[in-house]
């Protein structure tokens, strides 16, 4: 992404696939400078400019992004999925795959009277054994030679709104003191290559860690959590410009650079984790994810197969949820 396009806000971020995307919407408008954007800087092609949606306009991108996320036949729900690996990167060592990562979310949309679209979501990430593919309850940490309890991610809810303008930067509970920029049209970086449209969002953040090392010496990576997330979407151009298609199927990738996962009990050891996942949409997670992951989710996270029906509930990052729901491990 061109650095002059948007500079993403440094602040307190969500840490799931959907959670991070919500911050992209708020942060991407920060460096649009006060000028209005009336044309796409990024791509050319018939599917950029119509005939159904003009992707050089805020309203066109609002509807395009809403159709990616879920269904503008409002009230219907839509699943997204991701599947790949979490690797560990330590200084002066080769990168090592640690665990598998499989997960899904389900999203429902609602359009308010003012035209703003509410995005209501639940999502989970399950960590799996590299050899068997089974969902892990415990894991043998190859770096510390310690067996640890695995804590999966369950974000319920992770909601935000989709407008024809970029939302103001999030306040992060008063941590962010910056003034909101002027209203900037919500224009995403679409490119057309033949029959396909492509769009990517990069998020680079450094924010106060919800797990501070004085209280969480074994779980905390330090006072600041440094996180990057990279999403790439690929959608058929004909689907984008078909008004009868109310929900867009997409395929793509989700990559993430993040501190050691707190349940790995790595403390402030140098290094970080790398997520490398494919992602996309499906009618049901069983179409894509392993049967063991689907069975585990049905047994332990049954409500995550149904999207929320309203915007109630606090949308928190998994680090915040970890701090609320877990207790510090004894010092080894």
C-alpha positions as CSV (number, residue, x, y, z in Angstrom):
1,X,0.0,0.0,0.0
2,X,1.2,3.4,-0.8
3,X,2.4,5.2,2.3
4,X,0.8,8.5,1.2
5,X,-2.6,6.8,0.9
6,X,-3.3,6.2,4.6
7,X,-1.1,6.0,7.7
8,X,-2.6,3.7,10.2
9,X,-3.2,5.0,13.6
10,X,-1.0,3.9,16.5
11,X,-3.3,2.8,19.2
12,X,-5.0,0.0,21.0
13,X,-6.0,-2.7,18.4
14,X,-8.2,-5.7,18.1
15,X,-6.4,-9.0,17.5
16,X,-8.6,-11.2,15.5
17,X,-9.1,-11.2,11.8
18,X,-12.3,-9.3,12.1
19,X,-11.1,-7.2,15.0
20,X,-8.1,-5.9,13.2
21,X,-10.2,-5.1,10.1
22,X,-12.5,-2.9,12.2
23,X,-9.5,-0.8,13.2
24,X,-8.4,-0.4,9.6
25,X,-11.7,1.4,8.9
26,X,-11.1,3.9,11.7
27,X,-7.4,4.4,11.2
28,X,-7.2,4.4,7.4
29,X,-8.8,7.8,7.1
30,X,-6.3,9.6,9.4
31,X,-3.8,10.6,6.7
32,X,-6.2,11.3,3.8
33,X,-5.1,15.0,4.4
34,X,-8.0,17.3,4.2
35,X,-8.5,16.9,0.4
36,X,-11.5,15.0,-0.9
37,X,-10.9,11.9,-3.1
38,X,-13.2,11.8,-6.1
39,X,-11.3,9.2,-8.1
40,X,-9.5,6.0,-7.4
41,X,-5.7,6.4,-7.3
42,X,-5.1,2.7,-7.4
43,X,-6.7,0.9,-10.4
44,X,-8.3,1.1,-13.8
45,X,-10.9,-1.2,-15.4
46,X,-14.6,-1.4,-16.1
47,X,-15.3,-3.0,-12.7
48,X,-13.8,0.0,-10.9
49,X,-16.3,2.5,-12.2
50,X,-19.5,0.6,-12.6
51,X,-22.1,0.1,-13.9
52,X,-23.6,-1.0,-10.5
53,X,-21.0,0.3,-8.0
54,X,-18.6,3.2,-8.6
55,X,-15.5,2.2,-6.5
56,X,-14.1,5.7,-6.7
57,X,-16.9,6.9,-4.4
58,X,-17.6,6.5,-0.7
59,X,-21.1,5.0,-1.2
60,X,-19.8,2.5,-3.7
61,X,-17.1,1.3,-1.3
62,X,-19.5,1.2,1.6
63,X,-21.8,-1.2,-0.3
64,X,-18.9,-3.2,-1.8
65,X,-17.3,-3.7,1.6
66,X,-20.6,-4.6,3.3
67,X,-21.2,-7.2,0.6
68,X,-17.7,-8.6,1.3
69,X,-18.3,-8.8,5.0
70,X,-21.8,-10.2,4.8
71,X,-25.1,-9.7,3.0
72,X,-27.0,-6.6,2.1
73,X,-30.1,-8.7,2.1
74,X,-30.2,-7.4,5.6
75,X,-30.8,-9.9,8.3
76,X,-29.1,-12.8,6.5
77,X,-25.8,-14.0,8.0
78,X,-22.5,-15.0,6.3
79,X,-19.5,-17.1,7.4
80,X,-15.9,-16.3,6.8
81,X,-13.0,-18.7,7.5
82,X,-9.2,-18.8,7.8
83,X,-6.8,-21.7,8.0
84,X,-3.0,-21.9,8.3
85,X,-0.1,-21.9,10.7
86,X,1.4,-19.9,13.6
87,X,5.2,-19.8,13.4
88,X,7.8,-18.6,15.9
89,X,10.6,-16.3,15.0
90,X,13.6,-16.0,17.4
91,X,16.7,-13.9,16.7
92,X,19.5,-15.8,14.9
93,X,17.3,-18.9,14.5
94,X,15.4,-20.3,11.6
95,X,11.6,-19.7,11.7
96,X,9.8,-22.7,13.2
97,X,6.1,-23.7,12.7
98,X,4.5,-24.1,16.1
99,X,0.8,-24.8,15.8
100,X,-1.9,-24.8,13.2
101,X,-4.6,-22.1,13.3
102,X,-8.2,-22.7,12.1
103,X,-11.1,-20.4,12.7
104,X,-14.2,-18.8,11.5
105,X,-16.6,-15.9,12.1
106,X,-20.2,-15.2,11.3
107,X,-21.5,-11.7,10.4
108,X,-24.9,-10.1,10.1
109,X,-25.6,-6.6,8.8
110,X,-28.3,-4.0,9.6
111,X,-28.8,-0.7,7.9
112,X,-29.8,2.2,10.1
113,X,-32.1,5.0,9.1
114,X,-29.1,7.3,8.5
115,X,-27.7,4.9,5.9
116,X,-24.9,3.6,8.2
117,X,-24.5,-0.2,8.1
118,X,-24.0,-2.1,11.4
119,X,-21.6,-5.1,11.2
120,X,-22.3,-7.6,13.9
121,X,-19.9,-10.5,14.4
122,X,-18.7,-13.4,16.5
123,X,-15.4,-15.2,15.7
124,X,-13.1,-17.9,17.1
125,X,-9.5,-19.0,16.5
126,X,-8.6,-22.6,17.3
127,X,-5.0,-23.8,17.7
128,X,-4.3,-27.3,16.4
129,X,-1.5,-29.9,16.5
130,X,0.8,-29.7,13.5
131,X,0.9,-33.5,13.0
132,X,-2.6,-34.7,13.8
133,X,-4.7,-31.6,13.1
134,X,-6.5,-32.1,16.4
135,X,-7.5,-29.1,18.5
136,X,-5.0,-28.6,21.3
137,X,-5.9,-28.4,25.0
138,X,-2.2,-28.4,26.0
139,X,1.0,-27.8,24.0
140,X,4.7,-28.6,24.5
141,X,6.6,-25.4,24.0
142,X,9.7,-26.3,22.1
143,X,11.5,-23.2,23.3
144,X,10.9,-23.5,27.0
145,X,10.4,-27.4,27.2
146,X,7.3,-26.7,29.2
147,X,3.8,-28.1,28.7
148,X,1.3,-25.2,28.7
149,X,-2.5,-24.8,28.6
150,X,-3.7,-23.6,25.3
151,X,-6.2,-20.6,25.3
152,X,-8.2,-20.3,22.1
153,X,-9.6,-16.9,20.9
154,X,-13.3,-16.3,21.1
155,X,-14.3,-12.7,20.3
156,X,-18.0,-12.1,21.1
157,X,-18.9,-9.7,19.8
158,X,-16.6,-7.8,17.4
159,X,-18.9,-5.2,16.0
160,X,-18.4,-1.9,14.1
161,X,-20.1,0.3,11.5
162,X,-19.6,0.7,7.8
163,X,-20.3,4.2,6.4
164,X,-19.6,6.0,3.2
165,X,-17.0,8.0,5.1
166,X,-14.1,6.7,7.1
167,X,-15.0,6.7,10.8
168,X,-13.0,8.9,13.2
169,X,-10.0,7.3,14.9
170,X,-11.0,5.1,17.8
171,X,-10.6,6.7,21.3
172,X,-9.2,3.6,23.0
173,X,-10.8,4.5,26.3
174,X,-9.4,8.0,26.2
175,X,-5.8,6.9,25.3
176,X,-6.0,8.6,21.9
177,X,-6.2,12.4,22.2
178,X,-6.0,13.2,18.5
179,X,-8.8,15.2,17.0
180,X,-10.9,13.5,14.3
181,X,-9.9,14.5,10.8
182,X,-12.4,16.0,8.3
183,X,-14.9,13.5,6.8
184,X,-13.0,11.5,4.1
185,X,-14.9,9.4,1.6
186,X,-14.5,5.7,2.3
187,X,-12.4,4.7,-0.8
188,X,-10.5,1.4,-0.6
189,X,-7.5,0.4,-2.8
190,X,-9.2,-1.6,-5.5
191,X,-7.2,-2.9,-8.5
192,X,-8.6,-4.9,-11.5
193,X,-6.6,-7.6,-13.1
194,X,-8.6,-9.3,-15.9
195,X,-11.7,-10.9,-14.4
196,X,-10.7,-10.2,-10.8
197,X,-10.7,-7.3,-8.4
198,X,-8.2,-7.2,-5.7
199,X,-8.0,-5.1,-2.5
200,X,-5.6,-5.3,0.4
201,X,-5.5,-3.6,3.8
202,X,-2.3,-3.4,5.9
203,X,-2.4,-2.5,9.6
204,X,0.8,-1.6,11.6
205,X,0.3,-0.8,15.3
206,X,2.1,-0.3,18.6
207,X,-0.2,0.0,21.5
208,X,-0.3,-0.4,25.4
209,X,-0.3,-4.0,26.2
210,X,-3.4,-5.2,28.2
211,X,-1.0,-7.7,29.8
212,X,1.5,-5.5,31.6
213,X,4.7,-7.4,32.7
214,X,4.4,-6.3,36.4
215,X,1.2,-8.3,36.7
216,X,1.7,-10.8,33.9
217,X,5.5,-11.6,33.9
218,X,5.1,-14.9,32.0
219,X,2.3,-13.9,29.7
220,X,3.4,-10.4,28.8
221,X,5.7,-9.5,25.9
222,X,6.3,-6.1,27.5
223,X,4.6,-2.8,28.0
224,X,3.9,-2.2,24.3
225,X,2.3,-4.8,22.0
226,X,3.6,-4.4,18.4
227,X,1.2,-6.0,15.9
228,X,0.9,-6.0,12.1
229,X,-2.0,-7.5,10.1
230,X,-2.2,-7.9,6.3
231,X,-5.4,-8.8,4.5
232,X,-5.7,-9.5,0.8
233,X,-9.1,-10.0,-0.9
234,X,-9.8,-11.3,-4.4
235,X,-13.3,-11.1,-5.8
236,X,-14.8,-11.7,-9.2
237,X,-15.3,-8.4,-11.1
238,X,-18.7,-9.6,-12.6
239,X,-20.0,-10.4,-9.1
240,X,-19.0,-6.9,-7.9
241,X,-21.0,-5.2,-10.6
242,X,-24.0,-7.5,-10.4
243,X,-26.8,-5.9,-8.4
244,X,-28.5,-9.3,-7.9
245,X,-25.4,-10.5,-5.9
246,X,-26.1,-9.2,-2.4
247,X,-23.1,-11.0,-0.8
248,X,-19.7,-11.3,-2.4
249,X,-17.6,-14.5,-2.2
250,X,-13.9,-13.8,-1.8
251,X,-10.7,-15.6,-1.4
252,X,-7.4,-14.2,0.0
253,X,-4.8,-14.3,2.7
254,X,-4.5,-13.1,6.3
255,X,-1.0,-12.6,7.7
256,X,-0.2,-11.4,11.2
257,X,3.0,-10.5,13.1
258,X,2.4,-10.4,16.8
259,X,4.1,-10.9,20.1
260,X,4.3,-14.4,21.6
261,X,0.8,-15.6,22.4
262,X,0.3,-15.1,26.2
263,X,-0.5,-18.8,26.9
264,X,2.9,-19.8,25.4
265,X,4.4,-18.3,28.6
266,X,7.4,-16.8,26.7
267,X,7.5,-13.6,28.8
268,X,9.8,-10.9,27.4
269,X,12.0,-13.3,25.4
270,X,13.1,-11.8,22.1
271,X,11.0,-12.9,19.1
272,X,7.5,-13.0,17.9
273,X,4.8,-15.1,16.2
274,X,3.8,-15.1,12.5
275,X,0.4,-16.1,11.3
276,X,0.2,-17.4,7.7
277,X,-3.4,-18.2,6.7
278,X,-5.6,-18.5,3.7
279,X,-9.1,-16.9,4.2
280,X,-12.4,-16.7,2.4
281,X,-16.1,-17.1,2.7
282,X,-18.3,-20.3,2.9
283,X,-21.8,-21.4,3.5
284,X,-20.7,-23.3,6.6
285,X,-17.2,-23.8,8.3
286,X,-17.5,-27.6,7.7
287,X,-16.9,-26.9,4.0
288,X,-13.4,-25.7,4.6
289,X,-12.1,-26.5,8.1
290,X,-11.2,-29.9,9.5
291,X,-13.9,-32.1,11.0
292,X,-12.1,-32.1,14.3
293,X,-12.1,-28.3,14.4
294,X,-15.8,-28.1,13.5
295,X,-16.7,-30.7,16.1
296,X,-14.7,-28.9,18.7
297,X,-16.4,-25.6,17.9
298,X,-19.9,-27.2,17.9
299,X,-19.2,-28.6,21.4
300,X,-17.5,-25.6,23.0
301,X,-18.6,-22.6,21.0
302,X,-22.1,-23.4,19.7
303,X,-23.3,-19.8,19.7
304,X,-20.5,-18.8,17.3
305,X,-22.4,-20.4,14.5
306,X,-25.0,-17.6,14.8
307,X,-24.3,-13.9,14.3
308,X,-25.4,-11.3,16.8
309,X,-28.7,-9.6,16.0
310,X,-27.8,-6.2,17.5
311,X,-24.8,-4.0,18.4
312,X,-25.0,-4.7,22.2
313,X,-21.9,-5.9,24.0
314,X,-18.4,-4.6,24.2
315,X,-16.0,-5.3,21.4
316,X,-12.7,-6.3,23.0
317,X,-9.4,-7.6,21.7
318,X,-8.3,-11.1,22.7
319,X,-5.6,-9.6,24.9
320,X,-8.2,-7.7,26.8
321,X,-10.3,-10.8,27.1
322,X,-7.3,-12.8,28.3
323,X,-6.6,-10.2,31.0
324,X,-10.2,-10.3,32.1
325,X,-10.7,-14.1,32.0
326,X,-7.4,-15.6,32.9
327,X,-5.0,-15.5,35.9
328,X,-1.3,-15.0,35.8
329,X,0.8,-18.2,35.7
330,X,3.1,-18.8,38.6
331,X,6.6,-17.7,38.1
332,X,8.7,-20.6,37.0
